[in-house]
Amino acid sequence: MLVDPLARKCLRQAFTAIRAKWPFQIVAIVLLPDHLHTVWTLPTGDDRYSLRGRRIKEEFTRTYLAAGGRELGQSASRVRQGQRGVWHKRFWEHTCRHEEDLKRCADYVHWNPKKHHLVVNVKDWPWSSFHRFVKLGEYPPDWGRDDPTPGYDTPEWE
């Protein structure tokens, strides 16, 4: 769902709108059919990941559905709680404590399309900051033949 052109457009708009109110930098990102992974840096002293994540999901959902995007089926529980059938119900956050941890998180994000068997090679997934990392020399183009983060998986990060 999230890789259709309308969804990509609405997601860009949501990120832009929320970043204008609550700044953050995107270190790494990958957009998958039913969810996304991101690594952000926030301004010093600001730890409101949840606020940003919630607001991005809200903004995206509002604009996506208003523009004709479709929801997935919803469980009775989601209907009772007033939740839309667009996003995974929850998200996980992890604060990186040092550069090695930050690299591991970016590697995990970029490995995700291959982890989910969406591509044979990481480079074949177009909706990923992996390509920017290659241009910057952080990865060789054939990076990701093997899992770079074995045993590292959400939500068991902490």
C-alpha positions in Angstrom: 0.0 0.0 0.0 2.5 2.6 1.1 4.6 2.3 -2.1 1.9 3.6 -4.5 2.5 7.1 -5.9 -0.3 8.7 -3.9 1.0 7.2 -0.6 4.6 8.4 -1.3 3.3 11.9 -2.1 1.2 12.0 1.1 4.1 10.6 3.2 6.5 13.3 1.9 3.8 16.0 2.7 3.3 14.6 6.2 7.1 14.5 6.9 7.4 18.1 5.6 4.5 19.4 7.7 5.7 17.7 10.9 9.3 18.6 10.5 8.2 22.3 10.2 6.6 22.1 13.6 8.9 19.6 15.3 12.3 19.5 13.6 14.3 16.3 13.1 16.7 15.0 10.5 16.2 11.8 8.7 19.4 9.7 9.0 18.0 6.6 7.3 14.6 5.6 5.9 12.9 2.7 4.0 9.4 2.6 2.9 7.8 -0.9 2.7 4.4 -1.9 1.5 2.7 -1.9 4.9 5.1 0.1 7.2 8.3 2.2 7.2 11.5 2.3 9.2 13.3 5.5 10.0 16.3 6.7 12.0 16.1 10.3 13.1 18.2 12.8 15.0 16.3 15.3 17.1 17.4 18.7 18.4 19.5 18.6 21.5 17.4 18.1 24.6 14.4 16.9 22.6 13.3 13.3 23.0 9.7 13.5 21.6 10.0 10.7 19.0 6.5 9.5 19.9 5.0 12.9 19.2 6.5 13.1 15.8 5.7 9.5 14.9 2.1 9.9 16.0 1.7 13.2 14.1 3.3 11.8 10.9 0.9 8.9 11.0 -2.1 11.2 11.6 -1.1 13.7 8.9 -0.5 11.0 6.4 -3.7 9.2 7.1 -5.8 12.3 6.8 -4.3 13.4 3.5 -4.1 9.9 2.0 -7.7 9.0 2.7 -8.9 12.5 1.6 -7.1 12.0 -1.7 -8.7 8.6 -2.4 -6.3 6.3 -0.6 -7.7 3.0 0.7 -7.7 1.5 4.1 -6.9 -2.1 4.9 -9.5 -4.2 6.7 -9.9 -3.4 10.3 -10.5 -5.7 13.3 -13.4 -5.1 15.6 -11.0 -3.9 18.2 -9.5 -1.2 15.9 -13.0 0.0 15.0 -14.0 0.3 18.7 -10.9 2.3 19.4 -11.4 4.6 16.4 -8.2 3.5 14.7 -8.0 3.5 10.9 -6.8 0.6 8.7 -3.7 2.4 7.4 -0.7 1.9 9.7 0.6 -0.8 12.0 -1.0 -0.2 15.4 2.2 0.5 17.2 5.7 1.6 16.6 9.0 1.1 18.4 11.6 3.6 19.3 15.2 3.2 20.3 17.6 5.9 21.3 21.1 5.4 19.8 23.7 5.8 22.5 26.8 5.9 20.3 28.0 5.8 16.6 28.2 2.0 16.4 24.6 1.8 17.6 23.5 4.4 15.0 25.3 2.5 12.2 23.6 -0.7 13.3 20.2 1.0 13.2 20.8 2.4 9.8 22.0 -1.0 8.6 18.8 -2.6 10.0 16.6 -0.1 8.2 18.4 -0.6 4.9 18.4 -4.4 5.2 14.6 -4.5 5.8 13.4 -5.0 2.2 15.6 -8.0 1.9 14.6 -9.3 5.3 11.0 -9.2 4.2 11.9 -11.0 0.9 10.8 -8.0 -1.2 14.0 -8.0 -3.2 17.0 -10.3 -3.7 19.5 -7.4 -3.4 19.1 -4.4 -1.1 20.1 -2.1 -4.0 16.9 -3.3 -5.9 14.5 -1.6 -3.4 13.9 2.0 -4.7 12.3 3.5 -1.6 15.3 3.6 0.6 18.0 5.9 1.8 20.4 3.1 1.0 21.0 4.7 -2.4 22.1 8.0 -0.7 24.4 6.0 1.6 26.0 4.4 -1.5 26.5 7.8 -3.2 28.2 9.0 0.1 30.5 6.0 0.1 29.0 4.5 3.3 28.2 1.3 1.5 29.4 -0.5 -1.6 26.6 -1.0 -4.2 26.4 -4.7 -3.5 26.1 -4.2 0.3 23.7 -6.5 2.2 24.4 -9.9 0.7 24.2 -11.2 4.3 22.3 -9.9 7.2 24.4 -7.1 8.7 22.6 -7.1 12.0 22.0 -10.8 12.9 19.9 -11.1 16.1 18.9 -7.4 16.0 15.2 -7.0 15.5 12.4 -4.7 16.7 10.9 -4.7 19.2 13.7 -6.5 21.1 16.2 -3.6 20.8 16.4 -2.7 24.4 
